Amino acid sequence: MKDNARVLALRKKNRNDIKVMVVAEDHRQRMAFSDTVRGFGFTLVGCVSRAQWQETGELSNSAIDIWLIDSDYDDSVAIATVASKPAAVLVGFSQAPYLNESQEYAKWQRKLKRKFAQLLDLPILVDAPAYKSADTDWHYVVFLGASMGGPSAVKEFLDNVPATLPICILLAHHFNQAMIGTLPRILNRHNDWRCKIIASSQRIRAGECLIVPIDKQVVCDSTGRVILLDQDWHGEYKPAIGQLLKNTSDVHGSELINIIFSGMGNDGSQYLDLIQDNNSQLWAQDPSLSACPSQPQAIIDSGYCNFVGSPTDLAKKLTDYIGERAASHSH
């Protein structure tokens, strides 16, 4: 339930002035609520079980803007929530995954963000970042997928994207295993990007272009790590662009920009409905300007593509997009 007048007043508050109370029986659930609420920048008044809440009488007298209740909602709870004059009371939630189940946990967090955003008419909450460590210097992840004809297109793109942008680039390129060691040297020329093949698990950093290996899988997690697995890629495409695109979208949501360049086949187009649900951006190189048009054309034909252009156009679009997002957040 929500009080529309109080919701309007809530929208004018600073985030750290918005007070949230959590009542949940499951310890894991309380940890997940606490992590997500603090990630919004809200003030967590309490995060307790029903028994703990009833023992702590002073919490019942606090002014609380939002209640999250994952416990029995009986008359005593209803009376207490009404007395605090909240803007909204949310009741009943799906079980949160364990924190180390990074992909599922990130998806659970985004579902809660969307619930907040829709109920409170605060769409900016959907863009609230997932957990990042204190030394994070990036705001967005840019995932590039390419195949035949890709090196020259990706090189043109990197030459026109400032390495000072708050982004990390992850490149999945269908390439010859014997030749992939030459790719960083090709892409590094005439720009300031630090291009390297992923050889160990690591945190992503701004100004880096991490190249996914062909012989081993990698996965991203919600803490900003790229984890190298001692496993081969499944299927005929190596690395599997579609698999990586789904993983990065599940983890980074609206902080992800996907760009598919020249290539043969349709790798990358398998999970586009899920990517759309995660509010990730999806762009493609203009097929008429691609050495091999089938891969970007498959993205365009899906109906989910947000922008089409030359590699230089895509670089300008990225720079403008990040500037617009920064301006929106500052407002």
C-alpha positions, 0 to 999 in steps of 0.5 A, a space after each residue: 500500500 502507499 500514501 500518494 501525498 507522502 510519496 510526493 513528499 518523499 520524492 523531494 527528500 535527499 536519499 539519506 533522509 528516507 528512513 526504511 524499516 525492515 521486518 523479516 524472519 530469515 537472516 539471509 533475507 535481512 542481510 539482502 534487504 540491508 545491502 539493497 536499502 543501503 545501496 539506494 543511499 536510504 537510512 536503514 532504521 532497523 532490520 530485525 525479525 518480528 520478535 526482535 522488533 516487538 522487543 525493541 519498543 522504541 522502533 515503533 515510535 520512529 518516523 518511518 517512510 518505507 516498511 519492508 515486511 517479510 513476515 506475518 502481517 497481522 493487526 498488530 503489525 498493521 497498527 504499528 505501520 500506520 502509526 508511523 505514517 509511512 509513504 509505503 508499506 511493501 509486504 511479501 518478497 521472493 527469497 533472496 539468494 546467497 550473497 555468493 550466488 552473484 548473478 542470481 543475487 544481482 537479479 533479485 536486487 534489481 527486482 526489488 529496485 523495480 518494485 521500489 521505483 514503480 511503487 514510489 514513482 522514483 524511476 531513478 532507483 532502477 539506475 541505483 548502482 549495484 554494490 561496488 567496492 570503495 576503490 571502484 573507478 568505473 560507473 559503466 561496463 561496455 561489452 563489445 562482441 565481434 567476429 569476422 571483420 571485427 578488429 578494424 571496427 573495434 580499433 576505430 571505436 576505441 580510437 574515438 572513445 576517451 580512455 578517461 570515461 568512467 567505463 571498463 570495456 569487456 571484449 569478446 571476439 571470435 578469433 584464432 587461438 594462435 593469433 589472439 596474442 596479437 590482438 592487444 597490440 592491434 587495438 592499443 595503437 594510437 589510443 590510451 586504452 590498456 588492452 589485455 587478455 584476461 589471464 587471471 580473475 581480477 577486478 574491472 578498472 576504468 580505462 581497461 579493455 579486457 579481452 576474453 580468452 578463447 580457451 577458458 570461460 569467464 563470468 562477471 559478478 556483482 562486486 565488479 570482478 571478472 572470474 576466470 574459470 578452468 572450463 571450455 566454452 560450450 557450443 561452436 562459438 568461442 568465446 560465446 558472445 551470447 552467454 557473456 552478454 546474458 551474464 553481464 546483463 544479469 549482473 550490471 543491468 542498466 549500467 551495461 552498454 552492449 555493442 555488437 560489431 562486424 561478424 558472421 552468424 548470430 552469436 549474441 542474439 540468443 537472450 535479447 528479451 532478458 537483456 531488455 528486461 534488465 534495462 541494458 543498452 543494446 547497440 550495433 554496427 551498421 551492417 552496410 559498414 561491416 566487413 561481415 554484416 550478419 552478426 549486427 544484422 541479427 541484433 537489429 532484426 531482433 527489434 531490441 536494438 537501441 542504436 545503429 551506426 559506424 564505429 565512430 558514431 557508436 563511440 560518439 553515442 557512448 560518450 554522449 550517453 554517459 554524459 547525459 546519464 551523469 547530468 540526469 543523476 546530478 539533477 
